[in-house]
Amino acid sequence: MKFIAEINVMPLKEILDPQGKAVTGSMKNLGLQEIQNVRVGKHITLELESENESVARQKVDEACRKLLANLIMESYEFELKQVF
């Protein structure tokens, strides 16, 4: 079975996000004062082959924990879709 995982990695809310702060400041410069508290993260898409959805979820979770997210500073979530 083939799957596509859509992964979002974001800085933890407790951690300062300098890139998000810079974007928030730029919004004010563009006249968009209503936009506040921007957080900047990563979106990762990957494809994988697996015998079933449960194993695919385990593999994506392992990839996130071991490589794609720094769990000291970031959290992650993902959606898994089977490709036919």
C-alpha positions in Angstrom: 0.0 0.0 0.0 1.2 3.5 -0.8 0.6 6.5 1.6 1.2 10.2 1.6 2.0 11.9 4.9 1.4 15.7 5.3 3.5 16.7 8.3 3.4 20.1 10.2 6.3 20.9 12.5 5.9 24.0 14.7 8.0 25.6 17.4 6.6 24.9 20.9 4.4 27.7 22.3 6.8 28.2 25.2 9.8 28.8 22.9 10.6 32.2 21.4 10.0 32.2 17.6 12.3 34.9 16.2 11.2 34.2 12.6 7.6 34.6 13.7 8.4 37.8 15.5 10.0 39.2 12.4 7.0 38.3 10.3 4.7 39.9 12.9 6.7 43.1 12.8 6.6 43.1 9.0 2.8 42.8 9.0 2.6 46.1 10.9 4.9 47.7 8.3 2.5 46.5 5.6 -0.5 48.1 7.4 -1.7 44.7 8.7 -1.7 45.6 12.4 -4.6 43.1 13.0 -2.3 40.2 12.4 -0.5 39.2 15.6 1.5 36.3 17.1 2.7 34.7 13.9 4.5 31.4 14.4 6.6 30.0 11.5 7.1 26.2 11.1 7.7 23.6 8.4 5.4 21.6 6.2 6.8 18.3 5.0 5.2 15.9 2.5 6.5 12.4 2.0 5.4 9.2 0.3 5.9 5.7 1.7 5.1 2.1 1.0 3.8 0.1 3.9 1.9 -3.2 4.5 -1.0 -1.3 6.2 -2.0 2.1 7.7 -0.9 1.2 11.2 2.7 0.4 10.2 2.7 3.5 8.0 1.7 5.7 11.0 4.5 4.2 13.1 7.1 4.8 10.4 6.0 8.5 9.9 6.0 9.0 13.6 9.4 7.5 13.9 10.7 9.8 11.1 9.3 12.8 12.9 10.8 11.9 16.3 14.2 10.9 15.0 14.8 13.4 12.1 12.1 15.9 11.1 11.3 17.6 14.4 13.6 18.7 17.2 11.4 17.6 20.1 13.2 19.9 22.6 11.9 22.9 20.6 9.2 21.7 18.2 6.0 19.7 18.1 4.6 17.9 15.1 1.3 16.5 13.8 0.6 14.6 10.6 -2.2 13.3 8.4 -1.8 10.1 6.5 -3.7 9.4 3.3 -3.7 6.2 1.2 -2.9 6.6 -2.5 -4.8 4.3 -4.8 
